[in-house]
Amino acid sequence: MLELDKAVLGMAVLRLLSGSTELVAAAFMLKWNQIEKALALNAVLALVGPLVLITTTAIGLVGIASALPLSKLLLILAGVALVLIGLRA
């Protein structure tokens, strides 16, 4: 039987939940057929996206932290920080 890494499984489940949330939100947008409600829902999704990114990255970093040298781990963290800074601008 295939044995999945716990970190990979956690990341995949979180992304599946995130994707499902996006699909449900799109269905509600179509059902409501109102631009105001669609924009409000889209704003909520815009907040959820970065949180999912941060969480999945954190899970991955915890899973790989023992295998990476500190210098590479710091580079990855700097890259994530730059993405988050870019999202704020």
Buried (B, 14 or more C-beta within 10 A) or exposed (E): EEEEEEBEEBBBEBBEEBEEBBEEBBEEBEEEEEEEEBEEBEEEBEEEEEEBBEBBBBBBBEBBEEEEEEEEBEEBEEEBEEEEEEEEE
